[in-house]
Structure formats: structure tokens, C-alpha cells
Amino acid sequence: MGIGKRIDVKKIFINFIEIARKDGVLALEEEINRIKHPFLAKGIKLVVDGSDPRTIEEILWEASEEQEANELLSGKILDTAGGFSPTVGIIGTVLGLVHVLENLGAGTQALGEGIATAFIATFYGIAFANLIFLPLGNKLKSYAKEMSKERQAIIRGVVSLQAGENRRILIERMEPFL
């Protein structure tokens, strides 16, 4: 599932609960191939296989935590890049100033241009950190949290479906995460 692709979890589970009530939980096996969300498909497979509700919840919980950790990793990498970016810019400035000092006899105009060019590295470092790396890192971490909540709703829905609970209870269990 890519960024921006959201599924209507509540609608899907309402459909599943109707199928399960009418034709039994095994009828959901036909739906598995149509499910494009791998986490949801995994949960429904576990229900169809007749797994214990506690086992289903544990398996899905562990898978969700692992997936969230992987999703958060990208955000952390960008945060780290955002932290180092100004430092790299300062290093570039220092190297540029060293070059300027090597050419002190070149005249005041050349010195001014060299110093200005050297300070551009600091600007780039700060700009990349604050305009690219840190905002993208925050966006990816926010996405990871949203997807984690969606997976929690799926876990609640799968367990409720497996327990044969009614539509209202299913929605109540899922609602805090949607």
C-alpha cells in the first residue's frame, strides 16, 4: 500500500460481517483474493483457517508493530539527514573560507565573491534540513502512525468478525482507530 492509498476499513468489515452471518465465516475465503491490503488479507485468512482469537490477535499485533517499525525507519533516516545537513553546510563554508584565505592576494572583489560563495554552503545545508529532510521525515512518521491506526482497526475488526459479534459491536471496536 503506497502513501495516500487508504481503504474504507469500516465498509469492508460491514460487508464481511454480512457475508459471515449469511453464509458462514468460510464464505470469506472467496473474498481473500479480492483483498488488496496484505495485512487485512492475512487477518481474514487466519479467521477462515479457524485460528484461535487470541492467536490471531497476537499474530496481527506483532506484524503490525514490525510494519510500523519499518515505516518509521524512513522518517528517522530523513530526520538524521536533517540533523547533519547544516553541519555539512558549515563544513562546506569552512572549506570555502580556507580556499579564500589561500587566495588573499587576489583582490577585494575576488575575496568578497569567494566569501559569498563559501557561505552559500551553509545556506544550502540549512535549507535542505528545514525545507526537505525534516518535513519529509515528519510526513513519513505521520503516515506510519496513520497506517498503524488503520492496522489496529483491522485487528479489532478481524477479532470481532471471528467472534461472530454483531455489526454495532464491530463498529464500536474499530471506531477509536479510524
N, C-alpha and C positions, 0 to 999 in steps of 0.2 A: 504494500500500500504506500503510495507516494504522498508527499506533502500536499494537502488540500483535498485529497480524496477521502471523504467522510461517508460513512454508511448510516442509514437510519436504523439503529440497533433496536429501538423500541418497536418499530413497524415489523422488522424481520422476526422478532420474537413473538409478537402477537400472531403473525402468520404461522409460525412454528407451533405455538400452543394450540391453535385451532386444528392444525393437521394432526397433532398428537392426540387431542381429545377425540377427534372424529375417527381416525384410522389407527391410532396407537403410535407409540414412540418409534417403532421400527419403520414406519412410513417416512420418517425423516431421512432415512438412508438415501432416498431418491433425491432429496434436496442438497445433499452434501456436495455433489459435483457442480451444482449451480452457485455455491457459495464462493465468492471471490476473495473473501477475507480469511487468510490462513488460520488465524487464531480462533475465529468463530467456527471454521470447519473442523478444527481439532476438537473443540468442545462438543460439537454435535456428534462427531464420530465416537467420542467417549460415551456419550449418552446412548447412542444406538447400540454400542457394544455391551451395554448393561453394566458399566462400571459403577462401583460404589460412589455415592455422592461425595463422601469425604475425600476419596482418592481423586475424583475429578477436580474438586476444588484445589487440592494440593498441587496436582499436575499443572493446572492452568495458572495458579498463583505463581509457581516457580517459573513457568515460561514467561509470564507477564513481567516479573521482576528482571529476568535476564534480558528480555527485549528492551525494557526501559533503560537498563544499564547501557546497552549498546547504542540506543538512541541518544542518551545523554553524553556519551563519549564524544560525539561530533561537536556538540556545543562546548564541551570542555577544551577540546583542541583549539577551537576558534578563540575561546577566552584566553588561553595560553598565548596564542599568536598575538592577540590584542594587548596582552601584558608586555610582550617582548618587542612589539613593533616600535614604540617610542624609543626604547633603548637602542635598537638597530639604527633608528634615525639619528640619535645622538652620536653613535659611533661613526656614522657617515659624515656628520658635521665635523667631528674631531679630525677625521682623516682629511676632509676638505680643507680645514684650517691648517693642518700640517703642510698640505700642498701649498697653501697661500704663503705660509712662513718660509717655505723653500724658495719662493719667488718674490721676496721682499723688494728686490731691486727693480721690479717690473713696472713701477709707477703706481700712482694712487688710483687711477681708473681701473687698472688691471686688478689691484688689491681689492677694491670695492666690489668688482664683479665676482672675484674669487670667493670673498666672504659671503656675498649674497647667495652664490651657488651652494656654498657649504651649508648654509642654514636651511636650504630647501630640503635637505635630507631629514632634518628634524620635523619640518612641516609634514613631509610625506609619512614619516613614522607615526606622528600623532593623528594625522588624517586617516590613515589605514586602520589604526586601532579604533578610533571613535566613530568612523563612518562606515566601516566594513566589518572588521573582525568581531568586535563586541556586540553590535546589533544583530549580526547573523548568529552568533553564539547564543544570544538571548532568545532569538526566534526559534532556533533548534531545540533549546531546552523547554521552551513553552510548548512546542509541538510534542515533545516527548511526554510532557505532563498530560496534555490533552489525550494522546493515544493511550496513556496509562489509565486514565479515567474511563475511556471507551472500553478497554480490556476488562476493567473492574466491573463495568456494567454487563459485559458479556459473561463474565464468570457468574455474576448474580443471576443472570437470565438462564444460563445453562443449568445451574444447580436447581433453580426454581422449576425449570422445564422438566428436569429429571425427576424431581419430587412430585410432579403432577399437580403443582399449585395452580390456582385459577389466575385468570388474566390480570385482575386487580392487584393481587399479591405480587405477581411477576413485575408489574409496572412499579409498584411501591419499592420493591427491592432494587430495581435498576435506576430509578429516578435520581437519587443523590449523586450519581456518577455521570448523568447526562446533562 
